[in-house]
Amino acid sequence: MPTRIRPVRPAAAGHAGRAAGGAATALLAAAALLAPAAAPAAADTRAAARGHGPGFTPGAPGGGDPYFPEEGNGGYDVRHYDLALDYDPASNALAATARITARATQNLSRFDLDLKQLTVKSVQVDGRSAAFTRKGQELVVTPRKGLRKGAGFTVTVAYAGTPKPVERPDIGTFGWIRTPDGAYVVCEPDGASTWFPSNDHPQDKATYTYRVTVPEGTQVLSNGEPGGQTTRGGKSTFVWNERSPMASYLAMLAIGKYTVQKGRTQGGVPVITAVAPNRASELKTIHEKTIQAVDWEEKVFGRYPFASTGGIRVGVDVAFSLETQSRPIYGYEPDTPTIVHELSHQWFGDSVSVRRWKDIWLNEGFATYAEWLWDEQHGGPTAQATFDDLYKQPESWTYYKELWLNRKTGDPGANELFTLTPYWRGGMTLQALRGRIGDKAFFALLKTWTRLHRNGNATTEQFIALAEKISHKQLDGLFHAWLYTKTKPKSW
C-alpha cells in the first residue's frame, strides 16, 4: 500500500495500522473487380502502405479501467522507459526527454500517451518527427507511417515545465513534491503522468532507466540499482536502472542531500537505505528493520522478487508512505509495522500487480495482513485475535461505518481505494480464509501466488481459483461475503 492512512486500531488489536488486422490485400482484390475504382484503389493502397488507410486504427485513449477511464492507453505495450531529466531544485524547473520503447498490439494509425502537465516541445517516432496534439491528459501522437501489429517502435518526447503535485480525498497530496533541498515523487495511483509521458496503468508494466541531472552536491535516488554518477560543469548526472517490470505508479525519485547506508540481508539481498539530513537519527533503525523484515518475509512469502531493497526517509513529513518498487519512500518516521507493510508490497502489489484498480485489496489487504502475521510471530497478538477485536467493535465505534457499511472490499470505488475497507477488511478476508482452509494450505497459497504471478498482473478471480485448487474446498460463499457484500458478514 501506501500506508497513506494509518488509522488507529482498537487498543487490544496491537499496532495501528491491466483488433483489427490489416486489410490491404482484401482491398486490392476488391478494387481489381471494379475498373472505375482503379485510381481510388491505388490511393487507398498507398495510404495503407503508409499505415493510415483502412485496417489501421487509433489506439484507445484509455486502458479500460472503470475507476480511471482515461489512464492507460490501447494499441501498444511499453517495454522500457528511458527518462533523461534535468532538474533545478531552486526554481523547480524540469527539462526532460522520455524515450519509450514499445510494441504495437494492433495496426496503429495513432496512439495516446498520458501526460497531465508540462509543455511538449517535440515528438518523434522511430527518429522521425510526428504530429501531436494535447487533449486533457492525453498526448495524441500520429506518426508519419502507421505501426503494424507486432512491430517494435520508439517514441521520443521532449518536454519541460514545473511539475506540480496533485491531490485525492483519500490520500491527500501526491506526485511531485518539493522539499527544502530538492523534491521527491510518489505516484500511486495516477501521478506518473504528472512528470513523464506514460501508459499510466499498472496493467502495462515496463523496465526503467533514469538519467537525472541536478546541481553538483545534490543526490538522486530511485528504483532499482545505481548505474553510475558523472559530474561536469557544476552538474551531476545520476543513472538508475530498474530491470524488473514495474507499474508506472511505482516510479520514484528522491532528489536532495541524503545520507546513505548500504548492506545486505541475511539472504544476500543488497540494501540501500537513505535519509534526509534532518532525519539522520532514523537511519540505523530503518536500515536494520528493513533487513529484519525482508528476511522474515522471504520465509513467509517466498524469494524476494527484486535485485535490491532498502528505503528512503524524506525530509518533510507527509501523511503517507509508499511501496515504491525495491525501495519504499517513508513520509514519516516509520515504525516496524509500517516497514513490514511497505516491504510486503514488494511481493503483493509490486511484483504481483493488480490488473484493475478495483482489486486493490490484493495489495492493501495482504500488506495489512503481513503486519498481523508479524505481530503473531513476534510476541504480539495472533492474527485471529486482531480479527476478533475488529469484528466485535460496536456500531458506535469511530470506524464502524467506514469498515462495514456501503462498501465492498473487492470493489470499494474509485474514491475509496485507500480507505479502511480494502486494508482492514481485506486483511480480515485473509484471516477468514486461513481459518477455513487451515495453515498448511494458507501459507502454501501465499508462496504459490507470489511465484505464479511474479513480475506480472493478477485478479481476484485468479486468487479465488488458486485458493480453491490448493485447499480442495469450494470458497465462493466466503469470498462473496467478505469481498462483495456491503455489510458486515454474519456467516461464511
C-alpha positions in Angstrom: 0.0 0.0 0.0 0.8 3.2 0.6 0.4 3.4 4.2 -1.2 6.6 3.3 -3.6 6.2 6.1 -2.7 4.7 9.4 -5.9 4.8 11.3 -5.6 3.6 14.9 -6.8 0.1 15.5 -8.6 -0.8 18.8 -6.1 -0.9 21.6 -6.3 -4.7 22.0 -5.6 -5.3 18.4 -2.0 -4.3 18.7 -0.3 -2.0 16.1 -2.1 0.8 14.2 -2.3 0.0 11.3 -4.0 -4.1 -16.9 -8.1 -5.6 -33.3 -8.2 -5.2 -36.1 -5.7 -6.8 -38.6 -4.5 -5.2 -41.8 -6.9 -5.4 -44.8 -4.8 -4.0 -47.6 -4.8 -7.4 -49.5 -8.6 -7.6 -49.4 -9.0 -4.0 -50.5 -6.7 -4.6 -53.5 -8.7 -7.7 -54.5 -12.0 -5.8 -54.3 -10.6 -2.9 -56.3 -9.5 -5.2 -59.2 -13.1 -6.1 -59.8 -14.2 -2.5 -60.4 -12.2 -0.8 -63.2 -13.7 2.7 -62.5 -12.4 2.5 -58.9 -8.8 1.8 -60.0 -7.5 5.3 -59.2 -9.1 5.5 -55.7 -7.9 1.9 -55.0 -4.4 2.9 -55.9 -4.7 5.9 -53.5 -6.1 3.6 -50.8 -3.2 1.2 -51.4 -0.6 4.0 -51.0 -2.4 5.1 -47.8 -2.4 1.6 -46.4 1.3 1.3 -47.2 1.8 4.4 -45.2 -0.2 2.9 -42.4 -3.1 5.5 -42.5 -5.5 3.7 -44.7 -8.2 1.0 -43.9 -7.1 -1.6 -41.4 -5.1 1.0 -39.4 -7.0 2.4 -36.4 -6.2 4.7 -33.5 -5.3 3.1 -30.2 -7.9 3.5 -27.4 -7.4 6.7 -25.3 -7.9 4.7 -22.1 -6.9 1.3 -20.7 -10.5 0.2 -20.0 -10.4 0.5 -16.2 -13.7 1.9 -14.9 -12.1 3.5 -11.9 -9.6 5.5 -14.1 -11.1 5.5 -17.6 -8.5 8.0 -19.0 -5.5 6.3 -17.5 -3.6 3.8 -19.7 -4.0 3.5 -23.4 -4.7 0.9 -26.0 -2.9 -0.4 -29.1 0.6 -0.8 -27.7 2.7 -2.3 -24.9 5.6 -0.4 -23.3 8.8 -2.4 -22.9 11.1 0.3 -21.5 11.2 3.9 -20.3 14.4 5.9 -20.6 13.9 9.1 -18.8 16.5 11.9 -19.1 15.6 14.6 -16.6 17.4 17.9 -15.9 16.1 19.4 -12.7 16.8 22.6 -10.8 15.6 22.4 -7.2 15.8 26.2 -6.7 13.3 27.0 -9.4 11.5 23.6 -9.7 12.3 23.7 -13.4 12.3 20.4 -15.3 13.6 19.9 -18.8 13.2 16.3 -19.9 13.3 13.8 -22.7 11.4 10.5 -22.5 12.4 7.7 -24.8 9.8 5.0 -24.7 10.3 1.6 -26.4 7.1 -0.2 -27.2 5.4 -2.8 -29.3 2.2 -2.3 -31.3 -0.6 -4.7 -30.4 -2.8 -3.6 -33.3 -2.3 -1.8 -36.6 -1.9 1.7 -35.2 -2.7 4.9 -37.1 -2.1 6.9 -33.9 -1.8 6.4 -30.2 -2.0 8.2 -26.9 0.3 8.7 -24.0 -0.8 10.0 -20.6 0.7 13.4 -19.7 -1.3 15.7 -17.3 1.1 18.5 -17.0 4.2 20.2 -18.6 4.8 21.5 -22.1 5.6 19.2 -25.0 8.2 20.6 -27.3 8.6 17.8 -29.9 7.6 14.1 -30.5 9.5 11.7 -32.7 8.5 8.1 -33.6 11.4 5.9 -34.7 13.6 9.0 -35.2 11.2 10.9 -37.4 9.1 13.9 -36.3 5.5 13.0 -35.5 2.4 15.2 -35.3 0.9 15.5 -31.8 -1.9 17.2 -30.0 -2.9 17.7 -26.4 -6.4 16.7 -25.2 -6.8 16.9 -21.5 -4.3 14.4 -20.1 -3.9 12.7 -23.5 -0.9 13.3 -25.6 -2.1 12.1 -29.0 0.7 11.1 -31.4 0.3 10.5 -35.1 3.4 9.0 -36.7 4.2 9.7 -40.3 3.7 6.0 -41.0 1.3 3.7 -39.3 2.7 1.0 -37.0 2.0 -2.6 -37.8 0.8 -5.0 -35.2 3.7 -6.8 -33.6 6.2 -4.1 -34.7 8.5 -2.5 -32.2 8.8 1.2 -32.2 10.4 4.1 -30.2 8.7 7.3 -29.1 10.8 10.2 -28.0 9.1 13.1 -26.3 10.9 16.3 -25.4 9.1 18.4 -22.7 9.6 20.9 -20.0 7.9 22.9 -17.2 7.4 23.0 -13.5 5.9 19.7 -12.2 3.2 20.1 -9.5 1.6 17.7 -7.1 -1.9 16.5 -7.3 -4.5 15.5 -4.6 -7.0 12.9 -3.8 -9.5 12.9 -0.9 -8.4 9.5 0.4 -4.7 10.3 0.3 -4.0 14.0 0.2 -1.1 15.3 -1.8 1.0 13.1 -4.0 3.0 13.3 -7.2 6.0 15.7 -7.5 6.5 17.2 -4.0 9.2 19.8 -3.3 11.5 19.7 -0.3 13.8 22.4 1.0 16.8 21.0 -0.9 15.0 19.2 -3.8 11.9 17.1 -4.4 10.6 13.6 -4.2 7.9 11.9 -6.3 5.3 9.3 -5.3 2.8 8.3 -7.9 0.0 6.0 -6.7 -2.5 5.8 -8.2 -2.2 8.1 -11.2 0.6 10.5 -10.6 3.2 9.2 -13.0 1.6 11.1 -15.9 2.3 14.4 -14.0 6.0 14.1 -14.7 6.6 11.8 -17.6 4.6 10.6 -20.6 3.5 7.1 -20.0 0.9 4.3 -20.3 -0.1 5.1 -16.8 -1.9 2.0 -15.6 -0.4 -1.0 -13.7 -1.5 -3.5 -16.4 1.3 -2.2 -18.7 4.5 -2.8 -16.7 7.9 -2.0 -18.1 11.6 -1.6 -17.1 13.1 1.8 -16.4 16.3 3.8 -16.8 16.6 7.2 -15.1 19.3 9.7 -16.1 18.8 12.6 -13.7 21.0 15.8 -13.8 21.0 18.1 -10.8 23.3 20.8 -9.4 26.6 19.4 -8.1 26.3 18.4 -4.4 22.7 17.2 -4.8 22.0 13.5 -4.9 19.4 11.4 -6.7 17.9 8.1 -5.5 15.5 6.0 -7.4 14.2 2.5 -8.0 16.5 -0.4 -8.8 20.2 -0.3 -9.0 22.7 2.6 -9.3 24.2 2.9 -12.8 26.9 5.4 -12.0 27.4 9.1 -11.5 29.3 11.8 -13.5 30.0 15.4 -12.7 30.8 18.1 -15.2 30.3 21.9 -15.4 28.8 22.2 -11.9 26.2 19.5 -12.6 26.0 15.8 -11.7 24.1 13.1 -13.5 22.9 10.0 -11.7 21.8 6.9 -13.5 19.5 4.3 -12.0 18.2 1.1 -13.6 15.1 -0.9 -12.7 15.4 -4.1 -14.7 12.3 -5.8 -13.3 8.9 -4.9 -14.8 7.3 -2.1 -12.9 3.9 -0.4 -12.8 4.2 3.3 -13.6 2.7 4.4 -10.3 5.7 2.8 -8.5 8.3 5.0 -10.4 10.1 7.1 -7.8 12.7 9.8 -7.4 14.2 11.4 -4.3 16.4 14.5 -5.1 18.3 16.3 -2.3 21.1 15.7 0.2 20.9 12.3 1.7 22.9 10.1 4.0 23.1 6.6 2.5 23.8 3.3 4.2 24.4 0.1 2.3 24.4 -3.5 3.4 22.8 -6.9 2.7 20.1 -9.0 4.2 20.9 -12.4 5.7 19.6 -13.9 2.4 22.1 -11.8 0.4 19.8 -9.1 -1.0 21.6 -5.8 -1.3 20.2 -3.0 0.8 20.3 0.8 0.1 18.8 3.0 2.8 18.9 6.8 2.7 17.6 9.5 5.0 17.4 13.3 4.6 19.9 15.3 6.8 17.2 16.2 9.3 16.3 12.6 9.7 19.8 11.3 10.3 18.8 9.7 13.7 16.4 7.4 11.9 18.9 5.8 9.5 20.2 3.0 11.6 16.7 1.8 12.7 15.2 1.9 9.2 18.2 0.1 7.8 18.2 -2.6 10.4 14.4 -3.1 10.4 14.4 -3.3 6.6 16.9 -6.2 6.8 14.9 -7.9 9.5 11.6 -7.5 7.7 12.8 -8.8 4.3 14.5 -11.8 5.9 11.2 -12.7 7.7 9.0 -12.0 4.6 11.1 -14.3 2.4 10.3 -17.1 4.8 6.6 -16.4 4.7 6.1 -15.1 1.1 8.9 -16.7 -0.9 12.0 -15.4 -2.5 12.4 -11.6 -2.5 11.3 -10.5 -6.1 13.8 -7.8 -6.9 17.5 -7.2 -7.2 17.8 -4.9 -4.1 15.8 -3.4 -1.3 16.0 -0.6 1.1 14.1 2.6 2.0 14.1 6.4 1.8 13.1 8.7 4.5 12.4 12.1 3.1 13.0 15.4 4.9 9.4 16.6 5.1 6.6 14.9 7.0 3.6 13.8 4.9 0.6 11.7 5.8 1.6 8.5 4.0 4.4 6.2 2.9 4.5 4.3 -0.4 5.8 1.0 -1.5 7.9 2.3 -4.5 9.5 -0.7 -6.1 12.6 -2.1 -4.5 12.9 1.0 -2.2 9.8 2.4 -0.3 9.6 6.1 0.5 8.6 7.0 4.0 6.8 10.2 4.6 7.0 10.0 8.4 9.2 8.1 10.9 8.3 4.5 10.2 7.6 2.1 12.9 8.1 -1.7 12.5 4.5 -2.3 11.2 4.9 0.4 8.5 8.2 -1.1 7.3 6.8 -4.6 7.3 3.7 -3.3 5.4 5.6 -1.4 2.7 8.1 -4.1 2.2 5.4 -6.8 1.9 4.1 -4.8 -1.0 7.3 -5.8 -2.9 5.5 -9.2 -3.3 1.9 -8.0 -3.1 1.4 -5.1 -5.4 4.8 -4.5 -6.9 5.8 -7.9 -8.2 2.3 -9.2 -8.4 0.4 -6.2 -9.6 -3.3 -5.6 -10.0 -4.8 -5.8 -13.5 -7.6 -3.4 -12.5 -7.8 -0.9 -9.6 -10.9 -2.4 -8.0 -8.7 -5.3 -6.9 -6.7 -3.1 -4.7 -7.4 -5.4 -1.7 -4.9 -7.8 -3.3 -2.3 -5.1 -2.4 -3.6 -3.5 0.7 -5.3 -6.4 2.4 -2.2 -8.6 2.0 0.1 -5.8 3.3 -2.2 -5.3 6.3 -2.3 -9.0 7.0 1.5 -9.0 6.8 1.5 -6.7 9.8 -0.8 -9.0 11.7 1.4 -12.0 10.9 4.4 -10.1 12.1 2.7 -9.5 15.4 1.7 -13.1 15.7 5.2 -14.4 15.1 7.0 -11.7 17.2 5.2 -11.8 20.6 2.2 -9.8 19.7 -1.5 -10.8 19.3 -2.4 -13.5 16.9 -3.9 -12.6 13.6 -7.1 -14.2 14.8 -7.1 -12.0 17.9 -6.7 -8.9 15.7 -9.6 -10.2 13.5 -11.8 -10.8 16.6 -11.0 -7.3 18.0 -12.0 -5.6 14.8 -15.1 -7.8 14.2 -16.6 -7.2 17.7 -16.5 -3.4 17.7 -19.9 -1.9 18.2 -21.8 0.4 15.8 -20.7 3.4 17.9 -17.1 2.7 17.1 -15.4 5.5 15.1 -14.5 3.3 12.2 -17.6 1.1 12.1 -19.3 2.8 9.2 -16.2 3.1 7.1 -15.3 -0.6 7.6 -18.7 -2.2 7.4 -21.4 -0.1 5.7 -22.0 0.5 2.0 -18.5 -0.5 0.7 -17.3 -3.7 -1.0 -13.7 -4.9 -0.2 -13.4 -6.3 -3.7 -14.8 -3.2 -5.4 -14.5 -0.2 -3.0 -15.0 2.6 -5.5 -12.6 4.9 -7.3 -12.5 7.5 -4.4 -12.2 4.9 -1.7 -9.2 2.9 -2.8 -7.1 3.9 0.2 -9.7 3.7 3.0 -10.2 1.1 5.7 -12.2 -1.3 3.6 -9.5 -2.8 1.4 -7.0 -2.5 4.2 -8.6 -3.9 7.4 -11.5 -5.8 5.8 -9.0 -7.1 3.2 -6.8 -8.4 6.0 -9.8 -9.9 7.7 -10.7 -11.7 4.4 -7.4 -13.4 4.5 -7.8 -14.5 8.1 -11.3 -15.8 7.4 -9.7 -17.8 4.5 -6.9 -19.1 6.7 -9.5 -20.2 9.3 -11.4 -22.1 6.6 -8.6 -23.8 4.7 -6.0 -24.2 7.6 -2.5 -23.0 8.0 -0.8 -25.6 5.7 -2.9 -24.7 2.7 -3.0 -21.0 3.5 0.8 -20.4 3.7 1.3 -22.6 0.6 -1.2 -20.4 -1.1 0.8 -17.2 -0.3 4.0 -18.6 -1.7 2.4 -20.1 -4.8 0.5 -16.9 -5.6 3.7 -14.8 -5.5 5.6 -17.4 -7.5 3.0 -17.9 -10.2 2.4 -14.2 -10.9 5.9 -12.9 -10.2 6.6 -9.7 -12.3 3.0 -9.9 -13.7 -0.6 -8.9 -13.1 -3.4 -10.8 -11.5 -7.0 -10.6 -10.5 -9.2 -11.5 -7.5 -10.8 -14.3 -9.6 -7.4 -15.8 -10.1 -6.7 -15.7 -6.4 -10.0 -17.4 -5.6 -9.4 -20.1 -8.2 -5.9 -20.8 -6.8 -7.2 -20.9 -3.2 -9.8 -23.5 -4.2 -7.2 -25.5 -6.1 -4.8 -25.7 -3.2 -7.3 -26.2 -0.5 -9.6 -28.5 -2.4 -12.5 -26.5 -1.0 -15.3 -24.6 -2.6 -14.9 -21.0 -1.4 -17.5 -18.9 -3.3 -19.6 -18.2 -0.2 -16.6 -17.0 1.9 -15.3 -14.6 -0.8 -18.7 -13.3 -1.7 -19.4 -12.5 2.0 -16.1 -10.8 2.6 -15.4 -9.1 -0.8 -18.7 -8.4 -2.4 -21.3 -7.5 0.2 -21.7 -4.0 1.7 -22.4 -5.1 5.2 -20.6 -7.0 8.0 -20.6 -10.7 7.2 -22.6 -12.7 9.6 -21.5 -16.1 8.3 -19.1 -17.5 5.8 
